[in-house]
């Protein structure tokens, strides 16, 4: 195994050479032949940690193709012989640890599944040394993956993304929305939720693992993994994505829908259901859309630099309603949860909150296909970033309380908005109290 390198980068735009010709890249992480690399104080991020060489599964890059700024790669052949010098789990076909080649799969399978070899295709846990992050004050951490041939919508697969054995549900949502036939490769950048920051800054190795939970015949591959700590978004390649949100049944436009990028940028659809998001970092982007009376929907965008990106179509399905306590709650609707209380500046749930959270758990048990979002909100006093962090920690504590009652983690999404979505002016204590709240939004039923 090649040793990691450790150096400081100061140039954002370099010309580098690899086996496929001259490639211009925005990244300072330019020694792509290395199996591991650590860079600090780069224009791209305060710290970059990479595992796996950057070579498109060994197929190389076309002339002038930048994997950090371009769209999808061209399709490549399969199967291929993995390089014995590559780190375990990279640049090779992987299949679910539950895959059984003798089983008939209801959703059929892809060509990769024909390469099943119990000694070579089993997913592995990638152990990443994160000592370079020890003690760092974190504003953000992104998980970047260069992925190949994930096709969950086509083959009914359900990927799980585990960090130190803990499910990263928000990342799973991204992987399970991708239908990446070809086979082709593409970079995705997923912001990690704050609950993983202590793991990454604790000074110990962190394991990352991608597996498929149902045994589906959906082979996949990963070229490399990167962690970007305190990413400097302004120094990323960026593009514009446009699209339209439609009613799935009628194909009529849905006006007033809200469309979100993975990192929370948003736009509202016009009367024709159209939206535009500008300055989105390049890569494979999973957009989510929500509208009153509809289940949440997703669409995928292959974003390259500039404005010439394909339009995205997001289809929304009309939703139902269900009883929550003494009221009906509709799909797409948000309600404030009463009596969710915390001590000043803390995220520990007070005993008075448990009955309301028990009611949420009972609702999810009574409606086994329901998915919810728990959102935390604060008033405007104090630092906004601190308040966002505190509100996330509080709703994440609520989520853990509910999942401890037997509710699957992937049915609850936790997000902390801090002071960003007030329901009243922050001009009196009574109004500020209204803004300090936890909401439940019914995403799916």
N, C-alpha and C positions, 0 to 999 in steps of 0.2 A: 504493500500500500504506500502510495506517495504521501509524504508529509505535507501538512498544511503550510501555506506561506503566510507571512504577516508583513504588510507594508502599508505606507501612507500614500494615497493617491491625490494628485493635485490637478490633473488634466481631465476634463469631462469628455472631450471629443478626441479620439485617437484612431489612427488607421492601423489595423492589425491584420495579420496574415493567418490563414489556416489552410487545411488541405483542399478546400473548395475554391480558393481564390481570395482576393482582397475584399475585406468586409469593413465597412465603416460602422462604428458603434458608439453610441452615446455613453455607454457605461465605462467606468474606470476599472472594472473587473475584466481585464483583457487577456489574462494568461489562461485561455480556455482549455488548454490541454491538461491543466492541473486538476486532479481529482478533488482537491479541497483548497479553499482560499479564504482568507480573512483580510479585509481592508478596513481601515479607519480613516475618518475625516475626508470622505470623498464628496464631490459635488452632488452625488446621487443620494447619499445617506450618511449619517454619522458613523454607522458601522454596517458592513455587508459581510455575511457569513455564507459561503457557498459550499455545497456538497454535490459531487458529480461533475464530470467534465462537460463542456458546452460544445457538443458536436452533432446535435440532431440525431441521436441514437446511433451515431457512427456513420450516418449518411452524409454528413457535412452540410455546409450552407451554400446556396447559390451565390453567385457574384453579387456583391452589394446588398445582400439580405442581412438585416440586423434583427436578431431574435428578440431584442428588447424594444424595438420600435415598429417592426413590420407586422403584417397580417399573418394568416396561416402559412405554413410551409406548403410546398407542392407535395402531392401524394408520393409515397415511397413504396417500394416492394416489401413483401413479407412472405414467409418468415425470414429472419436474418440470424446470423451466428453472432452471439454476444462475444464481446472482447473480454478475455480472461483478466485483463488489467483494470477493467472497470470495477468500481465498488459494487458490492452486492445490492441487487434490486434496481440498479440503473441500467438504462440502454438495453433492456430485454423485455420480452413479453411477460406480463404478469396476469394471473387469474385468481379469482376468489379462492381463499383458503378452504372454502366449502365446495369448490367446484368438483363435480363428479362427471367424468367424461362418458359414463355409461347411461346417464340420466337423460330423458327427453325433456327439453326445456320449453316451457309454454310459449315463450317469446322468441324462440329460435336462438341463434347465436351468430357471432361474427367469425371471420376467418382466423383471427388470432387464437380463438379457443381450440383450433385444431393443433396448435403447437403445445398442448398441455404436456408438461413434464414435471412430475412431483418434486424433482430435485432442482429445477431451474425456474419454474414459474410461480412458486409460492411467494406471496408478499413478505417483505422483511421490514423490520423496524430500523429506520435510519437514525443512528445515534450521532447527534450533532454537538460538537464542543461549543459551548456558549460562554466560556470564561471571559471572552472579549467584552461581554455585556455586563459583567459583574459590577454592581454598584451604579450602573448608568441610570440617570433620570430619563424615563421613557415618556415621550409624547405620543408615539405611535410605533407599531411594529407590523410589517407586512410579510406575509408568507408568499413567496413567488415559486411557482411550479411551472416547468415547461412540460406540458402533458401531451399525450398522443393517444387518440382513438378511444376516449371515454364516450360511451353511448347509452347512458342510463335510460333516456326516454324510449329508445328503440328496443332494448333488450330487457326491460323491466328490472334492471339492476339497482341496488341500493348501496352506494358507496359510503363507507365510514372513514372519517379522518380523525386519527387519534394522536394526541399530544401527551406524552407520558402516560398513555393508557386512558386518557380522558377524552371523551368525544368533543370535537370542535364542530358543533351543530351548524353554525353559520357557514363554515367552510364546506360541510357536507351538502348544504343547500346548493352551493355553487356547482360542485362536482356532479350532482344529480340532475342539474338542469342542462348539462352540456350534451349535445348530440354531434360528435366530432368524427364523422365518417371520413374515409379517404384511403388509407389512414394518413392523417396530417398532424403536425405538431403546432402548439400554440402556447404562448405565455399567459398565465393568469396571475393576478396579484390580489391577494385576499387580506384585508386588514384583520389582524388578530384582535379578539376581544380582550378587555383589560384583565380578566381573570387569569390569563396566561402570562402576564408580565412578571410576576414574582418567580415563576418557574424559569423564565429565560434570563433573569438577572441574578439568579441565585448562585451562579458560579459552577453548577454541575452540568453534565451532559444532558441534553433533552432528546427524547426519541420522538420521531414522527413516522406514522404508519398509515398507509392507505390500503384498505381491504374492502371487499364486497361482502355483504352480510347474508345474501340469499343463495349463493351458489350459482348465480346467473352466468351464462356463457358469454361474458363481455370482457374480452382481453383488453389490456391497457398497458401503457408504458410511460415512464418518466425519464426525461433526459437529465435534469438537474433540479436542485432545490436551493433557494436562497432565502435568507432572513435579512430584511432591511430594517434596521432600527433607526428611528427618527428620520424617516424618509423625507427628502426635500422635494416635495411634489413639483415645485416650480422647475426643477431640472429634469423632469421626465419628458419623454416624447408624449404628445397629446393629440387628440383628434376630436372631431364632432360626430355625434351619432343622432340620427333623426329616426322617427318611426311613427306608428299609429297604434292606438289601443282600440280594439273592436270587441263587441259582444260576440261571444263564440257561437251562439245559436243563430242570431240574426245577421251577423257580419256588419252591423251598423256601428258607427263610431261611438265611443264612450267619451263624452265631454266631461271635463272637470276631474279626470282621473289623475292621480299623482304617480309619477314614475321616478324611481330611485336607482342610482348606481350603487355598486357594492360599498363604496366609501361614503354614501349618504348624500351625494349631490342629487338635486331633485328638479323636476319640471312638471308643470300642469298641462294637460291636454286642452286644445282649443275646441271649438264647436265641431270640427271635423275629426276630432280624436287624435290630432297630430301633436307631437312634442319634439323638442330639440334640447340636447344636452351638449354643451361645449366644454372644451378643455378637459376631456376625460383621458386619463393615462392610457396609452396604447396597450393592446392585449385583448384577451378574450374576456368580455364583460357580460355579466349576467344582470340584466335589468329587471326590477320587480315593479309591478303596478298594482295600485289599490284604488277602489272606488266604492262608494256607498251602494250596498245591495249586491256586491259581487265578491266572490272569493278572490284572494290575491292571485295574480298570474305572473309569469316570468317570460322573458324573451332574451335571446343571446345575440351579442353583437361582436363581430370581428373587426376591431378598431385599429386602423393604421393612422399614421400621421395625416393631419389635414382634414378637409371637409368631404373627401370623396369616399365615404363609407356607405355600405349598403344599408337601406332602411330596415328597421326592426319592426316586426308585427307581434303584438302581445294580445292574446285572446283571453277574455275574462268570462267566467261562468257565473250566471245568476245564482245567488245563494239563497239559503233558507233561514229560518230563525229557530231558536230553541229557548226553553225556559231557564232563566238564571234567577233563582230565588223566586220572588213574586212578580217578575217582569219577563218580557220576551226580549231577547237580544238578537239582532239581525246580523248576518254575515257582513263584514265591513264596518260594523258599528263599534264605537269605543264607549266604554262606561267607566266612571270613576269608582274605584273600589273604596268603600268606606272603612274607616278605622284601621288603616294601615299606618302604623305609628313607629317612629324611630326616635332615639335620643339625639340631641343636638350633635351634629357632626359625626354620627355613627351610623353603621349599616346593620347593627344587630336588631332583629325583629323583636318588638316588645310583645309580651304575652297577650295583650288586648287584640293583636292583629291576627292571631291564629285562627279564630273562628271564620273570618272572611277568607283566609287562604284555604281553610278546610272546605269552604263552599266552592272555591275555584276547583279544587281537586275533585270534589264530588261531581261538579259540572262536567269535567273532562272524562270522568269514569262513565257518566251517563251518556256521553256523546263521544264514543271512541274514535271517531274520525275527525274530531274538532282539533284545530290548532289555534293557538292564541299568541298575541304579543303582549308582554307586560312592559309598560314604559314608565320610567321615573321622571318626575318633573319637580323643579324647585322654583322658589321666588328669585328675585334678581339681586339680592344682597350678596356681596362677596365676589370672589373671582369666578368667572363663568366656567373656565376649564375645570376648576376644582368642583364646582357644582355638578357639571356633567359626570365627572368621575364618581362623585358620591351618589348621584341618582342611579348610575349603572350598578354600583355595588349594592345598593338597596334592593333594586328589582331582581338582581341576580340572587341575592339572599332569599327573596320571595320564591324565585324559581326553584332553588335547591330545596326549600321547604316543601314545595308541591311535589317535586320529583321523588322526594323521600317517601311520599305516600303511594308510590307505585306508578307514577305517570312517566311515560317515556320522555327523555330529554328533548328529542327532536320535535315535540309537540308544543314547546314553549320557546319563544324568542324573547330575550331580554335586551332592552335598549335604554340608555340614559340620555335624555334630552336636556337635562339641567334647566336653565331658564329660557330655552329657545322657543317654547310653545305655551305662553301664558294664556289662561282663560279669563284673566281679569287684569286690570291695570295694577302695577306694583306700587300704588300710591297710598294705601292704608294697610294696617296690619290685617284687617279682615280680608282684603283682597289678596294680600300676600299669602295668607293661609289657604285660600282657594287654589293658588298656583302650586302649593306643596302637596303633590298628590301622586298616586299610582293609578294608572289606567290599564284596563284590559280591553284589547281589541280582538274581535273574532275574525281570524284570517281565513278560516276554512271550516266547513261543517259537513 
